[in-house]
Amino acid sequence: MTKKSFKKQAIHLFAVTVLTTSSLGGVVLATTPIASAATVSQSKIKIDEKTAVQKFNKQFKNVKIDEIQLETKGNKFVYEISGSDNQKEYSADVNAKSGKVTNAHSEPANNGEQKNHLNLDKLISRKKANQIAEKAAKKGQGQSWTLENENGTPVWEVEVVNGKKSTEVKINAQSKKVLNVEQDN
């Protein structure tokens, strides 16, 4: 299981089963899933992924992009961009409204790991992937997006949220073909 899928499953499990009890009497303080509260309007997204990558590239020169995620943090959308060169791996957050770069850091590259870099010029945009995903999910609104290579194929993974239900849609980022639709209940 990848770190990302474990994190996603853990968050989903937490959201579905949130029961907080007080240490004094076992009183239930919260029983509502947090998935519906996490829905943030896409109108807060003011910059696209290419602009976010440009901001990232101003921070880190000559770095090839490996993955782009756009998710909510608090009540705002943030791009989480990672990339690498021959010596280091880089990551930074870019505010999707202001374009401000935060949490930028680098570390030595894991030499045994083969990277498949993304060429954004040959891929569909997040907006196009979102349209395809919302159509495939039939109901709901895109709330998180990840662009990465899966087995050498660039894939957009879009989480479409409809109330308390979530649908994960994977789309080939070159051909626009829907690869998988999986509903969480």
Secondary structure, DSSP 8 states (H G I E B T S, - for coil): --HHHHHHHHHHHHHHS--EE-TTT--EEE-S-STGGG---GGG--S-HHHHHHHHHHHSTT-EEEEEEEEEETTEEEEEEEEE-SSEEEEEEEETTT--EEEEEEEE--TT-------GGGS--HHHHHHHHHHHHSS-EEEEEEEEEETTEEEEEEEEEETTEEEEEEEETTT--EEEEEEE-
